[in-house]
């Protein structure tokens, strides 16, 4: 009887005991975007997001892809998990959570970069116009 049970267990499809793995390309996103990438043992995955201290979670992606780009988010803390989905679309296992903080550049820094760009643009324009007049 024990031999029959061992044979039946060996015939079952092997399932990796490893949890899904989720990573972010940054822990603090100051540029307004970041990428999440994951590896799972099933063809389909669900990505769950929790914002700040709110207990509400939402599924932001379901499908076969292995990465997504997040952008257009307000400042704040976000937590993500990747879940392996079975054939019925139910989550089998969740990854460890990954934390990402969105902290955009301050407005005064953005305006400084804009002002420097404007100075360079007008200086280049003056050089081109002055050079064109000189060689007419």
N, C-alpha and C positions, 0 to 999 in steps of 0.2 A: 504494500500500500504506500509506503514512504517513497519507494522508487517511482511509482506512478505519479505522485505529487511532484517530485523533483523534475520528472520529464515534462509534466504540464507547465511548471513554472519556467523551465528553459525554453519552451515553445512560445511563451508570451512575447510580444514585441518589447524590446528593451526600451526603457524610458530613462533618460539621463536624470540623475538626481540633482544636477546643477540647476540653480535658479537662473532665470533670465538675467541678463546683464544690461544695464542702462548707463550711459555716460553723457556728459555735456562737454562741449569744447571750452567752456569757461565756468567759473564759479560766480563771477561778477560780470554782468553784461553792461558795459557803458556805451557801446555803439548802437544799442537799440535792437540787436538781434543776437541769436545764438543757435547752435545746432545741437540736437539730441540725436544720438545714435545708439542702437541696441542690437543685441544678439539673443535670439530665442531658439528653442528646439522645435518649434512648430511653424507651419507656414503662415499663420496669422498672428497678429499682435494687437493689443489694445494699449494705448498710452493714456495714463490718467494724470490730471493736473489738480493740485490744490493751491489756492492763492492765499498768501498771508496766513493769518491765524484762523481763517474761516474753516469750519469743519466740512463745508461743501466741497465735493470733488466732482470733476467732470471728465468724461472721456473725450480727449481732443483728437484722437486718431484711432481707427480700426482698419487693419488691412495688412498687406504683405510687405510693405516697404521696410527698410532697415534704418531710416534716418528721417528727420524732419527739421525744418528751419522755423524758429519762432521769432516773430517780429511784431512791432506795433503795440507792445505791451507797456502799460504804465509802470512807474517805479514801484518796487515791492519785492517781497520774497515769494518764490514759487517752489513747489515740490512736485516731482514727477516719479511715476513708477511705470514699468513695462510689465504687461501681463501676457502670458502665453494663452492662446485661445484654442479650445478643442474644436471638433467639427461642427458642434452646435452653437459656437460663439460664446461659450462660457469660459471664464478665466480659470485656468488650471493652477497657475503659480504666478506670484508677483515678484518682481525684482526688489532689491533694496532701494529705498528712495534716494533721489538725487536732488540736491538743493541748488537753486540758481537765484541770485539777487539781481534784479534789474535796477540800475542806478545810472540814469542818463547823465551826460555831461551837463554842468550848470549852464544857464543861459548866458552869463557873462563870458564864459569861455567860448561858446559858439559865436557870440557877437564879435569877440576878438579875432577869431579865425576868419570871419566874414570881412572884417575891416582890413586885415592883412591881405586877403585875397583881392579886395577892391583896390588897394594901393598898388599891388603888383600888376593888376589888369590895366589900370590907367597909366602907370609908368611904361608898360609895354606898348600901349596904344600911342603915347606921346613919342616914343622912340621910332615907331613905324611911320607915323605921320611926318615927323621931323626928317627922317631919312628919305622919305619919298619926295618931300619938297626940295631937299638939298640936291638930289640927283635929277631934277627935271630940266 
